Amino acid sequence: MFGQRLKELREEKNLKQTDIAEALNITQTSYSYYEKEKRSPDYATLKKLAEFFGVSMCYILGETDVRAIPIASNIETVPTEPTTTTTPNQIAFDELDEEGQMKVLEYMELLRQKHGKK
């Protein structure tokens, strides 16, 4: 699935495999193997690909059809100290780094799409 997604994203931008390989500082052959799913990118390369195309890693991997990366500024600030209205889940969310929070939001969006009220 991720190979097909990479190819679609590349073609939408009218880019060649060499263009992306140069931007990511990898060989064209390596990138070609990703599109053909002969090889999987490591985490760092996957992250670079997602940033390059402006989509989430989950989208590239085919785990979601939501392309957009949730914007952290839309998240209400979660207090760091527990209050009477703070839940353990809010505290746990706040303890995640930005990337972890983004993954939680992506997963929530996926669940909302699959199981949201209709």
Secondary structure as the mmCIF struct_conf table of DSSP 4:
data_model
#
loop_
_struct_conf.conf_type_id
_struct_conf.id
_struct_conf.beg_label_comp_id
_struct_conf.beg_label_asym_id
_struct_conf.beg_label_seq_id
_struct_conf.end_label_comp_id
_struct_conf.end_label_asym_id
_struct_conf.end_label_seq_id
HELX_RH_AL_P HELX_RH_AL_P1 PHE A 2 GLU A 12
TURN_TY1_P TURN_TY1_P1 LYS A 13 ASN A 14
HELX_RH_AL_P HELX_RH_AL_P2 GLN A 17 LEU A 24
TURN_TY1_P TURN_TY1_P2 ASN A 25 ASN A 25
BEND BEND1 ILE A 26 ILE A 26
HELX_RH_AL_P HELX_RH_AL_P3 GLN A 28 GLU A 35
TURN_TY1_P TURN_TY1_P3 LYS A 36 GLU A 37
BEND BEND2 LYS A 38 ARG A 39
HELX_RH_AL_P HELX_RH_AL_P4 TYR A 43 PHE A 53
TURN_TY1_P TURN_TY1_P4 GLY A 54 GLY A 54
BEND BEND3 VAL A 55 VAL A 55
HELX_RH_AL_P HELX_RH_AL_P5 MET A 57 LEU A 61
TURN_TY1_P TURN_TY1_P5 GLY A 62 GLY A 62
BEND BEND4 GLU A 63 GLU A 63
BEND BEND5 ASP A 65 ASP A 65
BEND BEND6 ALA A 68 ALA A 68
HELX_LH_PP_P HELX_LH_PP_P1 ILE A 69 ILE A 71
HELX_RH_3T_P HELX_RH_3T_P1 ALA A 72 ASN A 74
BEND BEND7 ILE A 75 ILE A 75
HELX_LH_PP_P HELX_LH_PP_P2 GLU A 76 PRO A 79
BEND BEND8 THR A 80 GLU A 81
TURN_TY1_P TURN_TY1_P6 THR A 84 THR A 85
HELX_RH_AL_P HELX_RH_AL_P6 PRO A 88 GLU A 95
BEND BEND9 LEU A 96 LEU A 96
HELX_RH_AL_P HELX_RH_AL_P7 GLU A 98 HIS A 115
#
